[in-house]
Amino acid sequence: MAQFEYVEWLIEWLYSQEDFIFDWDDGNATKNYLKHRIAIPEAEQIFKNIGCMVPLGIQISPKSNEPRFGVLGITLDGKMLSAVFTTRTGMIRIISIRAMSLKERMHYVSLRKK
């Protein structure tokens, strides 16, 4: 499982965006749906529902050849999701999106209560 290090600027960057533009490739969109049953519109909703998003930070493990970031969020219909993404020319490219684990749900709820 990926590990993240909290970085303050990620929150500032996410909340400064007026609209998110997404960069999907067919392989990644298909993989996420087949493996986790999360369709593209659902995945994008956690970024559009920014008031319910909890940034985890920058991925420190496993190592990657580009910066990756983690967020926890909720879709408009209440599905709790965990996403790993990168940015490319200002666009969000979701690497992985899945339902939050129990540990992530507990972490999400504890942070949202603060």
C-alpha positions in Angstrom: 0.0 0.0 0.0 1.2 3.5 -0.8 2.6 5.8 1.9 2.2 9.5 1.8 3.9 12.5 3.4 1.7 15.5 4.2 2.6 18.6 2.3 0.8 21.9 3.0 1.0 23.3 -0.6 -1.1 20.4 -1.9 -4.1 21.7 0.0 -3.5 25.2 -1.2 -3.1 24.0 -4.8 -6.2 21.9 -4.8 -8.4 24.6 -3.3 -7.0 27.2 -5.6 -8.3 25.4 -8.7 -11.4 26.8 -10.3 -12.0 23.7 -12.3 -10.1 20.5 -12.7 -9.2 19.2 -16.1 -8.6 15.4 -16.4 -6.2 13.5 -18.5 -7.4 9.9 -19.0 -5.9 7.2 -21.1 -8.0 4.3 -22.2 -5.9 1.7 -20.4 -6.1 3.5 -17.0 -9.8 4.2 -17.2 -10.5 0.6 -18.1 -8.2 -0.8 -15.5 -9.8 1.3 -12.7 -13.3 0.2 -13.7 -12.5 -3.5 -14.1 -10.5 -3.7 -10.9 -12.4 -1.4 -8.6 -15.8 -0.7 -10.4 -15.1 3.1 -10.4 -16.2 4.8 -13.6 -14.6 8.0 -14.8 -17.5 10.3 -13.8 -17.4 8.9 -10.2 -13.6 9.4 -10.0 -13.8 13.0 -11.1 -16.6 13.7 -8.6 -14.2 13.6 -5.6 -12.3 16.5 -7.1 -15.5 18.4 -7.9 -16.7 17.8 -4.4 -13.6 19.6 -3.0 -15.2 20.6 0.3 -15.3 16.9 1.2 -11.7 16.1 0.1 -8.9 15.2 2.5 -5.4 15.5 0.9 -3.0 12.8 2.1 0.1 14.4 0.6 2.9 13.3 -1.8 3.6 9.6 -2.3 6.9 8.5 -0.7 6.5 4.8 -1.1 6.6 3.0 -3.4 9.0 5.2 -5.4 7.7 6.5 -8.7 9.3 8.3 -11.7 6.9 11.2 -11.3 5.4 12.9 -8.3 2.2 11.2 -7.1 -0.3 12.5 -4.7 -3.1 11.0 -2.6 -6.5 12.2 -1.6 -9.6 10.8 0.1 -13.0 12.0 -1.0 -16.7 11.4 -1.4 -18.7 11.2 -4.6 -22.0 13.1 -4.9 -23.9 9.9 -4.0 -21.7 9.3 -0.9 -19.2 6.7 -2.1 -16.0 7.1 -0.2 -13.0 6.8 -2.5 -9.2 6.9 -2.3 -7.3 8.3 -5.3 -3.7 8.5 -6.3 -2.9 11.0 -9.1 -0.3 13.0 -10.8 -0.4 16.3 -12.6 0.6 16.7 -16.2 0.6 20.2 -17.8 -1.9 21.3 -15.2 -4.3 18.4 -15.7 -5.1 15.6 -13.2 -4.2 12.1 -14.3 -5.7 9.6 -11.9 -3.3 6.6 -11.5 -5.6 4.6 -9.2 -9.0 5.1 -7.6 -10.8 2.6 -5.3 -13.1 2.4 -2.4 -11.5 3.6 0.9 -10.2 0.9 3.2 -11.5 0.7 6.7 -8.3 2.4 8.0 -8.7 5.2 5.4 -12.4 5.7 6.3 -11.5 6.0 10.0 -8.7 8.5 9.1 -11.1 10.5 6.8 -13.8 10.7 9.5 -11.3 11.8 12.2 -9.9 14.5 10.0 -13.3 15.8 8.8 -14.4 16.2 12.5 -11.5 18.7 13.2 
